[in-house]
């Protein structure tokens, strides 16, 4: 037989359910395996019958929950016995809610990381802006600074006393 392992659940011994393997009929209360058959129907099996009938699924993880055997509430136990499809629909709803929560957590984490990257970039840019200009940087724009001083103030920027103004214009050109 083949199918998909949907859940492994458990109930109190007094609330055990009947294994649906052909010819079995044993009461099962721990590690109840819920399987969707290829034809779409659902089956409920004890561990031994599940291993015998679905050996290829023994190592697979159930679609809902872990393989540890989730303990069912009284309401869920009634759904398992009376309307297994409804129980699986509830599990699917819970599963989708968990996926949505995980997606939201990933989005929030991505936003936090993006904000941190943007802040780090702003801090790096601010530190770069505040860093004193190197002599090589000043030399690279000094000629332009002298031209600005000459034009603005109609003076010889090479004359004594104008060096500070030339350096101030050079720093402006460097964005500092």
Secondary structure, DSSP 8 states (H G I E B T S, - for coil): --EEEEEEEE--GGG-EE--STT---EE-SSEEEEEETTS-EEEE-HHHHHHH-GGGTTS--SSS-TT-EE--HHHHHHHHH-HHHHHHHHHHHHHHHHHHHHHHHHHHHHHHHHHHHHHHHHHHHHHHHS---HHHHHHHHHHHHHHHHHHH-S-TTSTT-HHHHHHHHHHHHT-
